[in-house]
């Protein structure tokens, strides 16, 4: 080959290299401009694994200038003399695909999320290898802290003998061993499930509303009872105490569950005995029609009523609300019923009955006060007398609904209490409603219920109240107080 041809070929090669270098520099410049807008650390390597350049975040992260890295290898920046054992850069080059990895960089004392991405030309040859690093140290520390905290939570609730679950966004996020045993599920299968999945369908709506109230008002010790079916098909009565808590900084609910089946069975026996003592057949049917509403807030009621027949033309009625709940209230009712019967042997005047009972209760009951309203109906005189002692209002309805006030303190509160009496002459079609404080909403200012009362019979109104109270139980789990009403219509 002549000298002229050699020179010509050399010039062509120089031009190709110059053009390639120019294109390479243009690519590097464009890539650099793009990568500088990325907040993560980005390092760009040549195919021989030497550093080409970093983005601005990279220089800042390593606290180094561009002239200090050219031609160096990555590990040299960290002060090492050989490549990292767990480096995945070569794997990305060999496979020519993106590789993700998380590793701990000892020199930096940081956990890094690393991505290696080989950049290929149109012929499939590698031009650059781009490494992206995200500092995930805070995330890892937080995750470890949460794991340690969860272990502490687990240890804390596992020390509680009753089943306990923590509910976040309606999902069970923590549970103790007793809770797992209760639903017969392993911990891993219980965690992450929706709490409503474990409730009978009839309760789901009311429980959902209850949880919203607890979170909205940060309620503590919101206690309610439910009937559940165990895996062995036996019914269990569970009392659940819900309280607002913060779990991982978020509003959550902790539920402590107690199996009260045995206690409930004993209370059911007491309630059955109480129901047997309740009056279902009323006197003076030729003169009046009586309809009863009787819905206990709990199994055993603290409310009581009785209508005593004195003779064919006179009856005495008593409606009472004993302070307290449960068996103690039921025992107080039984004792009070005996005292009432004794007083009827001495007098038939409601004002005298209330005064005499008050004096006895001051000595016998100490602080167990009793709210009562005593009334008589004389069908010869067509006259009703009513005296209040803690139950200080009743309703009289002729053409319109009228609230009647009978002032007087609770029985047993003061020895020298004074009581007032209302005397009403009645006629055919008149209605009287005597009720305990659980039904005081009848007297609400909106008058909706009272307007309804004016257009219906005592039986229809009784049915209305029964339906209203049943809906309240379904929605809220239980009533706030015992509800008792005697509706009397003159025939």
C-alpha positions in Angstrom: 0.0 0.0 0.0 1.4 3.4 -1.0 2.0 6.1 1.5 -0.8 8.2 0.1 -3.4 5.5 0.7 -2.1 4.9 4.3 -2.5 8.6 5.1 -6.0 8.6 3.6 -7.1 5.7 5.7 -5.5 7.2 8.8 -7.4 10.4 8.2 -10.7 8.5 7.8 -10.1 6.7 11.1 -9.3 10.0 12.8 -12.5 11.5 11.4 -14.5 8.5 12.7 -13.0 8.7 16.1 -13.4 12.5 16.2 -17.1 12.1 15.2 -17.6 9.3 17.8 -15.9 11.4 20.5 -18.1 14.4 19.5 -21.3 12.2 19.6 -20.1 10.7 23.0 -19.6 14.2 24.4 -23.0 15.3 23.1 -24.6 12.3 24.7 -22.8 12.9 27.9 -23.8 16.5 28.0 -27.5 15.7 27.3 -27.4 12.9 29.9 -25.8 15.1 32.5 -28.5 17.8 32.0 -31.2 15.3 32.4 -29.7 13.6 35.5 -29.1 16.8 37.3 -32.8 17.2 37.7 -33.0 14.0 39.6 -32.8 14.3 43.5 -31.4 10.8 43.9 -27.6 10.1 43.6 -26.8 9.1 40.0 -23.4 7.8 38.9 -22.5 7.2 35.2 -19.7 4.7 34.3 -17.9 3.9 31.1 -18.0 0.4 29.7 -14.7 -0.3 31.5 -16.3 0.5 34.8 -14.4 3.8 35.2 -16.5 6.8 36.3 -17.6 9.2 33.6 -19.5 11.7 35.8 -22.0 12.1 38.6 -25.1 14.3 38.7 -25.2 17.3 41.1 -26.8 15.3 43.8 -24.0 12.7 43.5 -21.2 15.3 43.9 -23.0 16.8 46.9 -23.6 13.4 48.5 -19.9 12.3 48.3 -18.7 15.9 48.9 -16.4 15.6 45.9 -15.7 17.6 42.7 -15.9 16.4 39.1 -12.1 16.5 38.5 -11.5 14.2 41.4 -13.5 11.3 40.0 -12.6 11.1 36.3 -11.1 7.7 35.4 -11.6 6.3 38.9 -13.6 3.3 39.8 -16.5 3.5 42.2 -14.9 1.7 45.1 -11.9 4.0 45.0 -14.2 6.9 46.1 -15.0 4.9 49.2 -11.3 4.5 50.0 -11.2 0.8 48.9 -8.6 -0.9 46.8 -10.9 -3.5 45.3 -14.5 -3.8 44.2 -17.3 -4.5 46.7 -18.1 -8.2 47.2 -21.8 -7.6 46.8 -21.5 -5.3 43.7 -24.1 -6.0 40.9 -22.7 -3.7 38.3 -21.0 -6.6 36.3 -24.2 -8.6 36.5 -26.1 -5.7 34.8 -23.4 -5.5 32.1 -23.4 -9.2 31.4 -27.2 -9.5 31.3 -27.7 -6.1 29.7 -30.7 -5.4 31.9 -31.6 -3.4 34.9 -30.7 -4.8 38.3 -32.1 -3.7 41.7 -30.4 -4.2 45.0 -30.4 -2.9 48.6 -27.2 -2.9 50.5 -25.5 -1.4 53.5 -22.5 0.8 52.7 -20.2 0.6 55.7 -18.1 3.6 54.9 -21.2 5.8 54.7 -23.1 4.1 57.5 -26.1 4.1 55.3 -28.6 1.7 53.7 -28.9 2.4 50.0 -31.5 1.3 47.4 -29.3 0.7 44.3 -30.3 0.3 40.6 -27.8 -0.5 37.8 -29.1 0.3 34.3 -26.9 -0.4 31.2 -27.4 2.2 28.3 -27.1 0.5 24.9 -26.5 2.0 21.4 -28.4 1.0 18.3 -26.2 -2.0 17.9 -26.8 -3.3 21.4 -23.4 -2.3 22.7 -23.1 -0.7 26.1 -22.3 3.1 26.0 -22.7 3.8 29.7 -23.8 2.1 33.0 -26.0 4.3 35.1 -26.2 3.7 38.8 -29.0 5.3 40.9 -28.8 5.3 44.7 -31.5 6.2 47.1 -30.7 6.7 50.8 -33.2 4.5 52.6 -31.5 4.6 56.0 -34.3 6.5 57.7 -36.8 4.1 56.2 -34.8 1.0 57.4 -34.4 2.5 60.9 -38.1 3.4 61.1 -39.0 -0.1 59.9 -36.8 -1.7 62.5 -38.2 0.7 65.2 -41.7 -0.3 64.2 -40.8 -4.0 64.3 -39.3 -3.5 67.7 -42.3 -1.5 68.8 -44.7 -4.1 67.5 -42.9 -6.8 69.5 -43.3 -4.6 72.6 -47.0 -4.2 71.8 -47.3 -7.9 71.4 -45.6 -8.6 74.7 -47.9 -6.0 76.4 -51.2 -7.4 75.1 -50.1 -11.0 75.5 -49.8 -10.3 79.2 -53.6 -9.5 79.3 -55.6 -12.6 80.1 -58.6 -11.6 78.0 -58.6 -11.5 74.2 -57.3 -8.2 72.8 -57.2 -6.8 69.3 -56.0 -3.5 67.9 -58.0 -2.2 64.9 -56.7 0.4 62.4 -58.9 1.5 59.5 -61.2 -1.5 60.3 -58.3 -3.9 59.9 -56.9 -6.1 62.8 -53.3 -5.1 63.0 -52.4 -6.7 66.4 -53.9 -9.5 68.5 -52.8 -11.5 71.5 -52.9 -15.3 71.8 -56.3 -15.4 73.5 -57.9 -13.5 70.6 -56.5 -16.0 68.1 -57.9 -18.8 70.2 -61.2 -17.1 70.4 -61.7 -17.1 66.7 -59.7 -20.3 66.2 -57.2 -18.7 63.8 -53.4 -18.6 63.7 -51.9 -15.1 64.3 -50.8 -14.7 60.6 -54.3 -15.5 59.4 -56.0 -13.2 61.9 -53.8 -10.2 61.3 -54.8 -8.1 58.2 -58.5 -9.3 58.3 -61.4 -6.9 58.4 -62.9 -6.7 61.9 -66.4 -6.8 60.5 -65.7 -10.3 59.1 -65.7 -11.6 62.6 -69.0 -10.1 63.7 -72.5 -11.7 63.0 -74.1 -9.8 60.1 -76.9 -8.4 62.4 -74.3 -6.4 64.3 -72.1 -5.0 61.4 -74.1 -1.8 60.8 -74.2 -0.9 64.5 -70.6 -1.8 65.1 -69.5 0.4 62.1 -71.4 3.3 63.5 -70.0 2.7 67.0 -66.4 2.7 65.6 -67.0 6.0 63.8 -68.2 7.6 67.1 -65.3 6.2 69.1 -62.7 7.6 66.6 -64.5 10.9 66.1 -64.9 11.6 69.9 -61.9 9.7 71.1 -64.1 7.7 73.4 -62.7 5.5 76.2 -64.2 2.3 77.6 -67.2 2.1 75.2 -68.7 -1.2 76.5 -71.3 -3.3 74.7 -72.4 -7.0 74.7 -72.8 -9.3 71.7 -73.9 -12.9 71.0 -71.4 -14.9 69.0 -71.3 -18.4 67.7 -68.2 -20.3 68.6 -66.6 -22.7 66.1 -68.2 -25.6 68.1 -71.7 -24.0 67.3 -72.2 -22.9 70.9 -73.4 -19.4 71.6 -71.1 -17.2 73.6 -72.0 -13.9 75.2 -69.0 -11.5 74.7 -68.6 -8.1 76.4 -66.3 -5.9 74.4 -64.7 -2.8 75.8 -63.6 -0.4 73.0 -61.2 2.5 73.6 -59.5 5.1 71.4 -55.7 4.8 71.1 -52.9 6.0 68.8 -51.2 3.1 67.0 -48.1 4.1 65.1 -49.3 7.7 65.3 -52.6 6.9 63.7 -56.1 6.8 65.4 -57.1 3.3 66.2 -59.3 1.2 68.5 -58.2 -1.4 71.1 -60.9 -3.9 71.9 -60.7 -6.0 75.1 -63.1 -9.0 74.9 -64.5 -10.8 77.9 -66.5 -14.0 77.8 -69.5 -13.4 80.1 -71.5 -16.4 79.1 -71.6 -17.9 82.6 -72.5 -14.6 84.2 -75.1 -14.0 81.5 -76.7 -17.3 82.2 -77.0 -16.5 85.9 -78.4 -13.1 85.0 -80.8 -14.7 82.5 -82.1 -16.9 85.4 -82.6 -13.7 87.5 -84.3 -12.0 84.6 -86.6 -14.9 84.1 -87.6 -14.8 87.8 -88.2 -11.1 87.5 -90.3 -11.5 84.4 -92.5 -14.0 86.2 -93.2 -11.4 88.9 -94.2 -8.8 86.3 -97.9 -8.0 86.1 -99.4 -9.0 82.7 -103.1 -9.0 83.6 -104.5 -5.7 84.7 -107.7 -5.0 86.7 -110.7 -2.7 85.8 -110.9 -3.9 82.2 -114.5 -2.7 82.0 -113.3 0.9 82.6 -109.8 1.2 81.1 -107.6 -0.3 78.4 -103.9 -0.6 79.5 -101.0 -1.1 77.2 -97.5 -1.7 78.5 -94.0 -0.9 77.2 -91.2 -2.7 79.2 -87.7 -2.8 77.6 -84.8 -3.3 80.0 -81.5 -1.7 79.2 -79.7 -4.8 80.5 -80.8 -8.3 81.2 -82.3 -7.4 84.6 -84.3 -4.2 84.8 -84.3 -1.6 87.5 -87.9 -0.5 86.5 -91.0 -1.8 88.1 -94.7 -1.3 87.8 -97.8 -2.6 89.5 -101.6 -1.8 89.4 -103.4 -3.0 92.6 -107.1 -3.6 92.6 -108.6 -2.1 95.8 -112.2 -2.7 94.9 -114.4 -2.8 91.8 -114.3 1.0 91.4 -110.8 1.9 92.7 -107.2 1.0 91.6 -103.8 2.1 92.8 -100.9 2.3 90.3 -97.2 2.5 91.0 -94.4 2.9 88.5 -90.8 3.0 89.8 -87.2 3.3 88.8 -84.7 1.9 91.3 -81.2 3.5 91.4 -78.6 1.0 90.1 -78.8 -1.9 87.7 -78.7 -5.6 87.7 -79.5 -8.0 90.5 -79.1 -5.4 93.3 -81.8 -3.3 91.6 -84.0 -6.4 91.2 -83.7 -7.2 94.9 -84.5 -3.6 95.8 -87.6 -3.8 93.6 -88.8 -7.0 95.4 -88.4 -5.3 98.8 -90.1 -2.2 97.5 -93.1 -4.2 96.2 -93.6 -5.7 99.7 -93.5 -2.2 101.3 -96.0 -0.9 98.8 -98.4 -3.8 99.5 -98.1 -3.1 103.3 -98.9 0.6 102.8 -102.1 -0.3 100.8 -103.3 -2.0 104.0 -103.2 1.4 105.7 -104.3 4.0 103.1 -105.5 4.4 99.5 -104.4 8.0 99.1 -101.4 8.3 96.8 -100.0 11.3 98.8 -100.1 9.3 102.0 -98.6 6.2 100.4 -95.6 8.2 99.0 -95.1 10.0 102.3 -95.1 6.8 104.3 -92.8 5.0 101.8 -90.3 7.9 101.9 -90.0 7.7 105.7 -89.4 4.0 105.6 -86.9 4.2 102.8 -84.8 6.8 104.5 -84.2 4.3 107.3 -83.9 1.1 105.2 -82.3 2.1 101.9 -79.7 4.6 102.9 -78.4 6.0 99.5 -80.4 3.6 97.3 -83.0 6.1 96.3 -86.1 5.2 94.3 -87.9 7.3 91.7 -91.6 6.7 91.8 -95.0 7.9 90.7 -98.1 6.7 92.5 -101.6 7.2 91.1 -105.1 6.2 91.9 -108.2 6.0 89.6 -111.6 6.2 91.2 -114.1 5.1 88.5 -117.1 6.2 90.6 -115.9 9.8 91.0 -114.1 9.6 87.6 -111.1 11.1 89.2 -107.3 10.4 88.9 -104.8 11.5 91.6 -101.1 11.4 90.9 -98.1 12.0 93.1 -94.5 12.2 92.0 -91.2 11.3 93.8 -88.4 11.5 91.3 -90.7 10.7 88.4 -92.1 14.1 88.2 -94.1 14.2 85.0 -96.8 12.2 83.2 -98.9 12.9 80.1 -102.7 13.6 80.1 -104.3 13.6 76.6 -107.8 14.7 75.8 -107.9 16.7 72.6 -104.2 17.6 72.9 -101.1 16.2 74.7 -100.5 17.9 78.0 -97.5 17.4 80.3 -98.5 17.3 83.9 -95.9 18.0 86.7 -95.9 16.4 90.1 -92.9 17.7 92.0 -91.1 15.7 94.7 -87.7 14.3 95.5 -86.6 10.7 95.2 -88.0 8.4 97.8 -85.5 7.9 100.6 -83.5 11.1 99.9 -84.9 13.4 102.6 -87.0 12.5 105.6 -89.0 15.7 105.4 -89.5 15.8 101.6 -92.7 17.4 100.4 -94.6 15.9 97.5 -97.2 17.5 95.2 -100.4 16.0 93.8 -102.3 16.4 90.6 -106.1 15.7 90.5 -107.7 15.2 87.1 -111.4 14.5 86.3 -111.5 12.1 83.4 -114.0 11.1 80.8 -114.4 8.6 78.0 -111.5 8.7 75.5 -109.0 10.4 77.8 -105.5 8.9 77.9 -102.8 8.9 80.6 -99.2 7.9 80.1 -96.9 7.2 83.0 -93.2 6.4 82.2 -89.7 6.2 83.6 -86.9 8.5 82.6 -85.7 6.1 79.8 -88.7 7.4 77.8 -88.4 11.1 78.6 -87.7 11.7 74.9 -91.5 11.7 74.5 -91.4 15.2 75.9 -88.7 16.4 73.4 -89.2 20.0 72.1 -89.7 19.0 68.5 -93.1 17.6 69.5 -93.0 15.0 66.7 -93.8 12.1 69.0 -96.5 14.0 70.8 -98.2 14.9 67.5 -98.2 11.3 66.6 -99.8 10.4 70.0 -102.8 12.6 69.3 -103.8 10.5 66.2 -103.4 7.0 67.5 -104.7 4.6 70.2 -102.6 3.6 73.2 -102.0 0.2 71.6 -100.7 1.9 68.4 -98.5 4.2 70.4 -97.2 1.2 72.4 -96.2 -0.6 69.1 -94.5 2.6 67.9 -92.4 2.8 71.0 -91.5 -0.9 70.9 -90.3 -0.6 67.3 -88.4 2.6 68.1 -86.6 1.0 71.0 -85.7 -2.1 69.1 -84.2 0.0 66.3 -82.2 1.9 68.8 -80.8 -1.4 70.2 -79.8 -2.6 66.8 -78.1 0.7 66.0 -76.4 1.4 69.3 -76.1 -2.1 70.8 -78.2 -1.3 73.8 -80.4 1.3 75.5 -79.0 3.9 77.9 -81.6 3.2 80.5 -84.6 0.9 81.2 -87.7 2.0 79.5 -91.2 1.4 81.0 -94.5 3.0 80.2 -98.1 2.4 81.2 -100.6 3.8 78.6 -104.1 4.0 80.0 -107.2 4.9 77.9 -110.6 5.5 79.5 -113.3 3.3 77.9 
